[in-house]
Amino acid sequence: MPLTTSGDPPQGFSSLRAALDAPVDTHVDLIGVVEHFFPAAPTKGTDWQLTFNLQDESLTHTLGTGDVLKVKMFAKHENLPKVEAVGDVVIVKKAKIRLFYNMKLALSVTYGGTKCIVIPHQSVPDPHFNLAYVDGRQQLPHFSYPPGQVLTPPAQIYSISLHHALCAKADSSLLVAPSAPRAEMPATPSASRSMLETSTQSVSRPKIGASTQPASSSMLVASTQSQKFSLIKDIGPQRFSDLAVEVLRTYYHPGGQCEVYVTDYTENNLLYLYNQPMEGEDFDDGPDGDTMNYLGDRRRKWPGPYGQLTLQVTLWEPHGSFARHHIREGHYVFLRNVHIKYDRSATHIEGALHDDRKYPGRIDINKLRPHDSLARELESRKQAYLTRIETQNAKKGKNEKNEKRRKRKEAKMLKEQKSMENSGATSSKPVGKPSNSHVRCQYGDISVTSIAKILDDDHRKYTHKGTKYVLPFINASYRANLRVVDYYPHNLEDFAHPLFDDTYNNVEPEVTDDSPVEMFSQSPPLWEWAFYLLVEDARQPPGATSPTRMRLLVADKDAEHLLKLDAKDLRQDRDTLSELREKLFIMWGNLEELKSAHEYTLDSTAPAPKPLSNSPFECCVHEYGVEAPDGDDRDPIARWKRVFSMFGTTIM
């Protein structure tokens, strides 16, 4: 009894299009095929959550194209639906339609009895052999939540025909049975804004049946028995190693990559030396290799371990997005196939975790469970280290006074700024002026690069078969000594932007894995920092007739790192606006005052009523490329636009 189309859903069920068109808070029963899914993740409470996208013939005729309905389930971990692969058929009963900043989704009802049945895609038969399911003599293999649910004949027939209709045009070689539960990491929510240039790198959709599962426990056991597994004390450059480590610090970059600082409490003399502060030293400074406090803000001292025990690992996609949503400081994790190499200074080693070419999309990060032997051994080494440090500290008799030191620093800073204002400097060029000690950046051991050299980096130039080319951009990072001479937008109130405003955020948002149920409302108050600084070198090169300037983007997490403030509606939250103004005064002096009074111009030939008075500061600059909206797809050079953004810099 073959069926070529699925037809209408069984009685009592809504099509996915009807569900998307339904009013908010409507309860719906749904049947769909999984187009995309995310790994189960803990909420801030006791429940876990699972998110997946469904499609049916009201939305598309081919799986992976057209609209989707996102479904988000909340339950105890053992009660979550067993969605394991793209192509699974899912039946959801009594879900509620909710709106999350302009995106409708179906949400499980915790106390309303939402039920779910999952039919694995490899268990769905060919429609030509569905007679046994028509009369109810046979049940399709399925998982039900709560257990014990029975598939009705109409639901079985519709599921078989819907699966066949949507998957028939897919590459049949990709419709393989999963060998283990698999998961897909969420894409980094990197919005394409009309006002700002941001990274366009994103996580592509998985192929049907493709595994993106983190390594299983059995894989960990096998790996520890392989030659690749190493303690940090045994690793060296030009090697690939599996590591069991604790995450100490995390930092996220534009484009999705993530830097993590990890340790297994063993020592390697090729790592940075993290010195333990002596009595009277300021905890605000970072350790060696992080002299500008890149790893944390002034309220968090570096917790150790001290010595040469910490390895920096860069996680590239898809691992960076997975870490952003699932890995936190203090987690014990297993990292598979980490490339150990020398850093840019060629004096210390660092790690990198790239996408696996043999298994694209596979996540090579796995959280260790407390009873795992690797976790127990790591915990044992940690406790031995802590015992040794406590003994050393007791002998030294250290007496930390962080709060008093912080207040002294703030008083000194205000005094210096007041003295600067009263100095009445007559020149806008800070010749011989020292760098602003209240603005700090990472990578203090990297030499300073001028704006002119950044803009004309020789690495962009190359010759191929006698023809000279200039790349539109390179992925590079620099340390520069700059001063701010202008900013945009002109009003500080516009430095924060609402993510639910389509004029700013024109990309359909992903629901983050740590979003509690209470956030599913029609107007969630989510904001993001995004603004530009126009900067020039602190010292102009000899013979320069006019300063070379560069537009610097400061946005999202990098802006939070700079300001140590969460973005809010600055027209409503005047306290945050006042804090922002004070922070930026430290960095750009009287610039806002002059602009607000219309007493400032960038034209060096025009008379200025008052001079610009600010101090240069050191900052980190990241260069990358974004696709130009008016670029020509046929020209690989013209389609890209060069962007510079600030990162790793903090106003103290």
C-alpha positions in Angstrom: 0.0 0.0 0.0 2.5 2.6 -1.1 2.0 6.3 -0.5 3.7 9.0 -2.5 2.7 12.0 -0.4 1.9 12.3 3.3 -1.3 14.3 2.8 -2.9 16.0 5.8 -1.8 15.1 9.4 -4.0 12.6 11.3 -7.1 14.0 13.1 -6.2 16.1 16.0 -2.7 17.0 14.7 -1.7 20.4 13.2 0.5 20.9 10.2 3.8 22.7 11.1 2.7 25.7 9.0 -0.6 25.9 11.0 1.5 25.7 14.2 3.7 28.6 13.0 0.6 30.6 12.2 -1.2 29.8 15.5 -1.6 32.5 18.2 0.9 32.5 21.0 0.1 30.1 23.9 -1.9 27.8 21.6 -1.5 24.1 22.5 -0.7 21.9 19.4 -0.1 18.3 18.5 2.6 17.9 15.9 4.4 15.3 13.6 7.6 16.2 11.8 10.9 15.0 10.6 14.1 16.2 12.4 16.0 18.7 10.2 18.5 19.8 12.8 19.1 19.2 16.4 21.3 20.3 19.4 22.8 18.2 22.3 20.9 18.0 25.5 22.2 20.7 28.0 21.5 21.5 31.6 19.4 24.5 32.5 20.1 26.8 35.4 17.6 24.7 37.4 17.3 20.9 37.8 15.9 20.2 34.4 17.7 19.5 31.1 16.7 20.8 27.7 16.7 19.4 24.2 16.2 21.5 21.0 15.5 20.3 17.5 13.9 21.6 14.2 11.0 19.9 12.5 9.8 20.0 8.9 6.8 18.5 7.1 5.2 19.0 3.7 3.5 22.2 4.7 6.9 23.8 5.0 9.1 22.0 2.4 9.3 19.1 -0.1 12.9 18.3 0.7 14.4 17.9 4.1 17.0 20.6 4.9 15.3 23.3 2.7 12.5 25.8 3.5 11.1 26.8 6.9 11.3 24.9 10.1 9.5 24.8 13.5 11.9 24.8 16.4 10.9 22.6 19.3 12.4 22.9 22.8 11.8 20.2 25.4 12.5 20.6 29.2 12.6 17.5 31.4 14.8 15.5 33.7 17.8 14.1 31.8 16.5 10.5 31.8 13.1 11.7 30.5 14.3 13.7 27.5 13.3 12.4 24.0 15.9 10.3 22.4 16.5 12.3 19.2 19.7 10.9 17.7 19.8 11.8 14.0 18.6 14.1 11.3 15.7 12.2 9.7 14.1 10.9 12.9 10.3 11.3 13.0 9.1 13.0 16.2 5.5 13.1 17.4 4.8 15.8 20.0 1.5 16.1 21.9 0.4 19.2 23.8 3.2 21.6 23.2 2.7 25.3 23.6 3.5 27.9 20.9 5.7 30.7 22.3 7.5 33.7 20.8 11.2 34.3 21.5 12.2 37.7 20.0 10.2 37.4 16.8 10.7 33.7 16.4 7.9 31.2 17.1 8.7 27.8 18.6 7.0 24.9 20.3 7.7 24.6 24.0 7.1 21.6 26.2 4.7 22.2 29.1 6.3 21.1 32.3 3.1 20.7 34.3 0.7 20.1 31.4 1.8 16.7 30.3 3.6 17.2 27.0 4.2 13.8 25.5 6.7 12.8 22.8 7.4 9.7 20.6 10.6 9.4 18.5 10.8 7.0 15.6 14.5 6.5 14.6 15.0 7.3 10.9 16.7 3.9 10.2 13.5 2.2 11.6 11.1 3.8 9.1 10.2 1.2 6.4 9.7 1.8 2.7 6.1 2.9 2.1 5.6 -0.2 -0.1 5.8 -2.4 3.0 3.5 -0.5 5.3 0.5 -2.9 5.2 1.2 -4.3 8.7 1.2 -0.8 10.1 -2.1 0.2 8.4 -4.2 -2.3 10.3 -2.3 -1.9 13.6 -0.8 -5.4 13.6 2.7 -4.1 14.0 4.2 -1.1 15.8 7.1 1.0 14.4 10.2 0.8 16.7 10.0 3.9 18.8 10.9 5.6 22.1 8.1 7.3 24.0 8.2 9.9 26.8 6.5 9.0 29.1 7.0 5.3 28.4 4.2 3.0 27.3 2.7 5.1 24.5 1.3 3.3 21.5 1.4 4.5 17.9 -2.0 4.7 16.3 -2.3 3.3 12.7 -3.0 6.8 11.2 0.1 8.2 13.0 2.2 5.3 11.7 1.1 5.7 8.1 1.6 9.5 8.2 5.0 9.1 9.7 6.1 6.6 7.1 4.8 8.6 4.2 6.1 11.9 5.5 9.6 10.5 6.1 9.7 9.1 2.6 8.4 12.3 1.0 11.0 14.6 2.7 14.0 12.2 2.5 13.5 10.7 -0.9 15.5 13.4 -2.7 18.3 13.4 -0.1 21.5 11.6 -1.0 20.7 8.0 0.0 24.3 7.3 0.9 24.0 9.8 3.7 20.9 8.0 5.2 22.9 5.7 7.4 22.1 4.3 10.8 23.9 6.0 13.6 26.4 3.9 15.4 26.0 6.0 18.6 23.8 8.8 19.8 24.8 11.9 18.0 24.5 15.7 18.7 24.8 18.9 16.9 26.4 22.0 18.4 24.4 25.2 18.0 25.8 27.8 15.6 27.4 30.8 17.2 24.7 33.5 17.2 26.7 35.9 15.1 24.2 38.4 13.7 24.6 40.2 10.4 23.9 43.8 11.3 23.0 46.6 9.0 25.2 49.0 10.9 28.1 46.8 11.9 30.4 44.4 10.1 30.8 41.1 12.0 32.2 37.8 11.2 30.1 35.7 8.8 31.7 32.4 9.8 28.9 30.1 10.9 28.4 26.4 11.6 26.9 24.7 8.5 24.0 22.3 8.8 24.9 18.7 9.3 24.3 16.2 6.5 21.5 13.7 7.1 22.7 11.0 9.6 26.1 12.7 10.1 27.4 12.4 13.6 28.4 15.4 15.6 28.6 13.5 18.9 31.3 14.3 21.5 33.6 11.3 22.2 31.8 8.6 24.2 33.2 7.0 27.4 34.4 4.0 25.5 36.3 6.2 23.2 38.0 7.9 26.2 39.1 4.5 27.5 40.5 3.5 24.2 42.2 6.8 23.8 44.0 6.6 27.2 45.4 3.3 26.1 46.7 4.8 22.8 50.0 6.5 22.2 48.2 9.9 21.7 47.1 10.3 25.3 49.6 12.4 27.2 50.0 14.4 30.4 50.9 18.0 29.9 54.4 17.3 31.3 55.1 15.0 28.3 53.8 17.0 25.4 56.0 18.8 22.9 55.7 20.8 19.6 54.6 19.2 16.3 52.6 16.5 18.1 49.0 15.6 18.3 47.9 14.6 21.8 44.7 13.6 23.8 44.5 15.5 27.1 42.4 15.2 30.2 42.4 18.7 31.8 40.6 21.2 33.9 39.3 24.4 32.3 40.7 27.4 34.1 39.7 30.3 31.8 37.7 30.8 28.6 37.7 33.6 26.1 35.7 34.0 22.9 36.7 35.7 19.7 34.7 37.0 16.7 34.0 34.2 14.2 33.3 31.5 16.8 36.8 30.4 17.9 37.4 30.1 21.6 40.6 30.1 23.7 40.7 28.0 26.8 43.4 27.8 29.4 43.7 24.3 30.8 45.9 22.3 33.2 46.3 18.7 34.4 48.6 19.9 37.2 51.8 18.5 35.7 54.6 20.8 34.7 56.3 21.5 31.4 59.2 23.9 30.9 57.9 24.9 27.5 54.8 26.6 29.0 54.4 30.1 30.2 55.6 30.8 33.7 52.7 31.9 35.9 54.3 33.5 39.0 52.6 33.5 42.3 52.2 37.1 43.5 54.4 38.1 46.4 53.1 40.0 49.4 52.3 43.6 48.4 52.1 42.9 44.7 48.9 43.8 42.9 46.6 40.9 42.0 45.2 43.1 39.2 48.1 42.1 36.9 47.9 38.8 35.1 50.7 36.2 35.3 53.6 35.9 32.8 52.3 35.6 29.3 49.1 37.5 30.4 50.6 40.7 31.8 47.6 42.7 30.8 45.1 40.6 32.8 43.6 39.0 29.7 42.4 36.1 31.7 40.1 37.9 34.1 38.8 41.2 35.4 40.1 43.0 38.4 37.6 41.4 40.7 39.0 37.9 39.9 42.6 37.2 40.8 44.4 34.5 38.9 43.7 31.4 40.9 46.6 29.3 39.7 48.0 26.9 39.2 51.3 28.8 39.4 54.4 27.7 37.6 54.5 26.2 34.1 51.4 24.1 34.4 48.9 25.9 32.1 48.4 25.3 28.4 46.5 27.7 26.1 44.4 25.8 23.5 42.5 27.5 20.7 39.2 25.8 19.8 38.2 26.3 16.2 34.8 25.5 14.8 32.8 23.4 15.5 34.5 22.9 18.8 34.4 26.7 19.7 30.6 26.9 19.5 30.3 23.7 21.5 32.5 25.1 24.2 30.7 28.4 24.3 27.4 26.7 25.1 28.5 23.6 27.2 32.0 24.1 28.7 32.5 26.3 31.8 35.5 27.2 34.0 36.1 24.4 36.5 34.9 21.6 34.1 37.0 18.5 33.7 37.2 17.8 30.0 38.8 15.3 27.6 40.3 17.0 24.5 41.0 14.7 21.5 43.7 15.2 18.9 45.1 18.6 20.1 47.8 19.9 17.8 50.7 21.0 20.0 52.9 23.7 18.4 55.0 26.7 19.2 53.3 30.1 19.7 54.1 33.2 17.7 57.1 34.0 19.9 58.5 30.5 19.2 59.5 30.2 22.9 56.4 28.5 24.4 54.0 25.9 23.2 50.2 26.1 22.8 47.5 23.9 21.5 44.9 24.0 18.7 41.8 21.9 18.1 40.6 22.0 14.5 37.7 20.4 12.7 38.4 16.7 12.0 38.9 16.3 8.2 38.1 12.6 8.3 34.9 13.1 10.4 33.7 16.7 9.7 31.5 18.1 12.4 32.6 15.7 15.1 33.0 17.3 18.5 36.4 16.3 20.1 35.5 17.7 23.5 33.9 15.6 26.1 33.1 16.4 29.7 34.5 13.9 32.2 32.2 12.4 34.7 33.3 12.3 38.4 33.6 8.5 38.4 35.8 8.4 35.3 39.3 7.2 36.1 40.8 10.3 34.2 38.7 12.6 36.4 39.8 10.9 39.6 43.4 11.1 38.7 43.1 14.7 37.7 41.4 15.5 41.0 44.1 13.7 42.9 46.9 15.8 41.2 44.9 19.0 41.9 44.5 18.3 45.6 48.2 17.5 45.9 49.0 20.9 44.2 46.5 22.8 46.5 48.1 21.2 49.6 51.5 22.2 48.5 50.4 25.8 47.8 48.6 26.1 51.1 51.8 25.0 52.9 53.8 27.6 51.0 51.4 30.3 51.8 51.3 29.5 55.4 55.0 29.8 55.6 55.0 33.2 53.8 52.3 34.5 56.0 50.6 36.5 53.2 48.0 39.1 54.1 46.0 40.1 51.1 44.2 43.5 51.1 42.6 43.6 47.6 39.8 46.0 48.4 42.0 48.7 49.8 44.4 48.4 46.9 41.5 48.7 44.5 40.3 51.9 46.2 43.8 53.4 46.2 44.1 52.7 42.5 40.8 54.4 41.7 41.7 57.4 43.8 45.0 57.7 42.0 43.4 57.3 38.6 40.9 60.1 39.3 43.7 62.3 40.6 45.7 61.7 37.4 42.7 62.4 35.2 41.9 65.7 37.0 45.6 66.7 36.7 45.4 66.0 33.0 42.3 68.2 32.6 43.9 71.1 34.5 47.2 70.8 32.5 45.5 72.6 29.5 47.6 70.9 26.9 47.9 72.9 23.7 48.5 70.1 21.2 46.3 67.3 20.2 49.3 65.1 19.5 50.5 63.3 22.7 54.2 63.5 21.9 56.2 61.8 24.6 53.1 61.1 26.6 53.2 57.7 28.4 50.7 55.0 27.8 47.5 55.0 29.8 48.2 52.6 32.7 44.4 52.2 33.3 43.8 50.5 30.0 45.4 47.1 29.7 45.7 44.5 27.0 47.0 41.0 26.7 50.2 39.8 24.9 52.5 42.2 26.6 55.5 40.4 25.1 54.4 41.0 21.5 55.9 44.1 19.8 53.8 47.1 18.9 52.7 47.5 15.3 51.8 50.9 13.8 48.5 51.4 12.0 50.3 52.1 8.7 52.0 48.7 8.9 48.7 47.0 9.9 47.0 48.5 6.9 49.8 47.6 4.6 50.8 44.2 6.0 53.2 42.4 3.6 51.5 39.1 4.3 48.6 40.3 2.2 50.8 40.4 -0.9 51.8 37.4 -2.9 52.8 36.4 -6.4 51.4 33.5 -8.4 52.7 32.5 -11.8 54.3 36.0 -12.2 51.1 37.8 -11.3 51.1 40.0 -8.1 48.0 39.8 -5.9 46.8 41.6 -2.8 44.5 39.6 -0.5 41.4 41.5 0.6 42.2 40.6 4.3 44.2 38.2 6.4 43.3 36.6 9.7 45.8 38.2 12.1 46.1 39.8 15.5 48.3 42.8 16.5 49.2 44.8 19.5 49.1 48.6 18.9 49.6 51.8 20.8 46.7 54.1 19.9 44.6 57.1 20.9 41.0 57.6 20.2 40.1 60.7 18.0 36.5 60.0 17.3 33.7 57.5 17.8 30.4 56.3 16.3 27.4 56.4 17.0 27.7 60.0 18.2 25.4 59.4 21.2 26.5 57.1 24.0 22.9 55.9 24.3 23.3 54.2 21.0 26.3 52.1 22.0 24.0 49.3 23.1 21.6 47.7 20.6 18.5 45.5 21.2 18.8 42.0 19.6 15.1 41.9 19.1 15.2 44.9 16.7 15.3 43.7 13.1 16.9 46.9 11.9 20.0 46.0 13.9 19.8 42.2 14.2 18.5 40.9 10.8 19.5 37.3 11.4 16.9 34.8 12.8 18.2 34.2 16.4 19.1 30.8 17.8 17.7 30.0 21.2 20.7 29.7 23.5 21.1 26.5 25.5 21.1 28.3 28.8 17.9 30.2 28.2 15.4 29.6 31.0 11.7 29.1 30.3 11.0 32.6 31.7 12.9 34.2 28.8 10.3 32.9 26.3 8.3 36.2 26.0 7.3 38.6 23.3 9.8 41.3 24.2 12.8 39.9 26.0 15.2 42.6 27.2 18.4 41.4 25.4 21.0 44.0 24.4 24.4 43.9 22.9 27.4 46.4 22.8 28.4 47.6 19.3 30.2 50.8 18.4 33.2 52.1 16.5 36.4 54.0 17.5 38.4 56.0 15.1 42.0 55.6 16.3 45.5 56.8 15.3 49.0 56.0 16.4 50.2 57.5 19.6 53.4 58.6 17.9 53.2 59.6 14.2 56.0 58.2 12.0 58.8 60.7 11.1 57.9 62.8 8.0 54.2 62.1 8.2 52.1 65.1 7.2 48.8 63.7 8.4 48.0 60.9 10.9 47.1 57.4 9.6 43.8 56.4 11.1 41.8 53.2 11.4 38.2 52.4 12.2 38.0 49.9 15.1 34.9 47.8 15.8 34.1 47.1 19.5 31.3 44.7 19.9 29.6 41.9 21.9 31.9 39.9 24.2 35.0 42.0 23.4 33.1 45.1 24.4 32.0 43.5 27.6 35.7 42.6 28.2 36.7 46.2 27.6 34.0 47.9 29.7 33.2 45.2 32.3 29.6 46.2 31.9 26.6 44.3 30.5 24.8 46.0 27.7 21.4 47.5 28.6 18.9 50.0 27.4 20.9 53.1 28.1 17.9 55.4 27.5 16.2 53.7 30.5 19.1 52.7 32.6 20.8 55.9 33.5 23.1 54.3 36.1 24.7 52.1 33.4 25.0 55.1 31.1 26.8 57.0 33.8 29.2 54.0 34.4 29.8 53.8 30.6 30.6 57.5 30.4 33.1 57.2 33.3 34.8 54.1 31.7 35.2 55.7 28.3 36.5 59.0 29.9 39.4 56.9 31.2 40.2 55.8 27.6 39.4 58.8 25.5 39.7 61.8 27.9 37.6 64.9 27.1 36.6 63.7 23.6 32.9 63.2 24.4 32.8 66.6 26.2 34.2 68.3 23.1 31.9 66.6 20.7 28.8 67.2 22.8 29.7 70.9 22.9 30.4 71.0 19.2 34.0 72.2 20.0 35.9 69.4 18.2 37.0 68.7 14.7 39.3 66.2 13.0 40.4 69.0 10.6 43.9 69.9 11.8 43.8 73.2 9.9 40.6 74.4 11.6 40.9 76.2 14.9 39.6 74.3 17.9 38.3 76.2 20.9 39.6 73.4 23.2 42.3 70.8 22.5 41.7 67.1 22.7 43.3 65.8 25.9 43.7 62.0 26.3 46.5 59.5 26.8 47.4 56.7 24.3 46.8 53.2 25.4 47.9 49.7 24.2 45.2 47.4 22.8 44.9 44.2 20.8 43.5 44.4 17.2 42.0 41.5 15.3 41.8 41.6 11.5 39.4 39.4 9.6 37.0 39.6 6.6 33.3 39.7 6.1 31.4 39.2 2.8 30.6 42.6 1.4 26.8 43.1 0.8 27.5 44.5 -2.6 30.4 42.1 -3.5 30.6 40.2 -6.7 30.4 36.4 -6.0 32.4 35.8 -9.2 35.3 37.8 -7.9 36.9 36.1 -4.8 38.8 39.3 -4.0 36.0 41.8 -4.4 33.4 39.8 -2.4 35.3 40.4 0.9 35.5 43.4 3.1 38.4 44.0 5.6 37.4 44.6 9.2 39.4 45.5 12.3 38.1 44.9 15.8 39.4 45.4 19.4 39.8 42.3 21.6 41.6 41.4 24.8 41.6 44.9 26.2 40.2 46.1 29.5 39.6 49.5 31.1 40.6 49.1 34.7 
